[in-house]
Amino acid sequence: MILVLLFSILGVFTFVNSMAVVSAQNESPGGTDSPGGQTWIAYNASNVRMTALTATITLTIKNNKDYVQYFKISHLYTGSLQENQTIKFIVDWTDPVAERMIDPVSPELGGDYGWAIQAGETKTVKFKVSATGLMGNEPSWIADAGAVDNTFWPIIPDMGLQASWFMPNEIEMLNPNLDLKSWCGTFTFTATNFASYPVAGLIRGPIIPTDSALTSSDPQAFVDNDIAFNTNVAAWDVHIDPQESQGFTYTYKWPIVANGTPTGNGQCFVPATAANNTTTVPTQATGSPYALLVMAVIIIGAGLGYAKFLR
């Protein structure tokens, strides 16, 4: 037994060290989290900035509990604004009419508005929100928090404007009694060239749902799947004259459906630059199989220790 524990300890250290080496080998020069392994170069300011951001969302949700539940509209979106601030939204309208909630999170934005959902009920609601302040009437853009200083030569990529992303079914993690059946969101924004000369490059939708299908866009977008895992990012190749503004609209549906069957489970990996970085780690206090995990670590560690030091 003592030998098993000794080999376990030695094996665990060997395993951790090998994982660290693999992780370091897989990193790009800029330490990017993008699936495409791209490195974003930090820049001073974007010539093109966004305003007039809106979102019109339709969702169907079910209450699996045997008593009433409530859900409401969030007024705050934590993206990656270059000012390192949240995007604040005000509610334009709701259908059906929403009620004011008991415990408002954002009373300064006129909130919070929400709905009751009875035991076993499936409810469909629709609402529109508009950004106020940054990306509303104040121009801004989504920055890449992992961008690196330029130490490369003679050529470097111009990655354009970044996107931020979120999971449409986050409500299920916040309240497991609520089951999101479907979600559809249409986003609009205006991009303006504030430079005194024409510019060209890529711009992306500022807010993108993960594990979702891009169903329509105007102008026609292409899908950039190198930005975030399991995320189809709407992107446009633009040429904009000085002080020119262009409007963009794009729509996503969740979940992705193939042959009438939803694909994916919505529990996709969320990179560090995502709107919400939720991580679940097995502990003695969680519902994860902690004891089995410990046993597995001991067994694997013993095997690694034996293989390294006795074989």
C-alpha positions, 0 to 999 in steps of 0.5 A: 500500500505504501508503494502504491501511494508513493508511486501515485504521488510520483505519477501525479507530479509526472502527469501534471508536468507532462500536461504543462508541457503539452499546454505550452506547446499548444499555445500560439505566440500570442497565447490566443484562445481561438480555435484557429490559433490566430494571434491578435496584435494590439492596436491603439484605436479602431477607425471603425466603431459601432453604435445603435446596437439592438437585440430582438429576442424570442424564446420559449421556456418551460417550468419543470417545477411544481410551483411558479417560477419567474424570469426576467430581462437582463440589462447588462451584457459583459462583453469585451468593450475596449473601455472594459465596461459592460454594455447597458440595455434598456427595454423597448417593448415586451410581448406579452406585457412584462411586470416589474420584478421585486428585486431589480438588478438595474433600477437605474436602467428602468428595470427589471421586467419579467414574467411568471411561469406556472408549474409545468407551463411552457411560455413564449415571450418576445422583447426588444432591447437597445444599448444606451451609452457605449455602443448605443449613442456612444461609439465603441467596439469589441476589443480582444483582451488577449491581444499582444504587443507587436514584436513581429516583422516584416508582416503581421495580420490585420484581424479586424474587429473582434466579437464577444459571445454567450450561451443562450441557455445560461438560464438553465445553469442559473435556475435548473427548474427552467428549461429553455426550449428555443431561442431566436435573436436578431441583432442590429448595429451601425458601423462608422468610419471615423478616420479621414481616409477610406478603410477596409477590413473585417468586422464581426457581429459584436454579440454572438450566441454559441452553439447556434445557427446563423440563419440570416444577415443583411448585408450577407455575412460569412461565417468565421468559425476561428474565433470561438469554439462551436460558435458561428461568428457573423463577419463582413468584409467591408470598405468604408469611406471617411465618415460613412456609416453602414447598417448591419442585421443578423439573426441566430437560432438556438439550438442548431437543428439537423433533420428535425433533431437538435445538435449539441447540448448547449454546454459548450466550452466558453473561452476566456474572452466570452461574456460569461466564463462559467467553470465547474470543478469537481469538489467535495461540495459539488454534485460531481463524483469527487470520490471517484475522481480521487480514486481515478487520480490515485490509480492513474498516478500509481500507473504512471509512477510505476511506468516511469520509475520501475519499468 
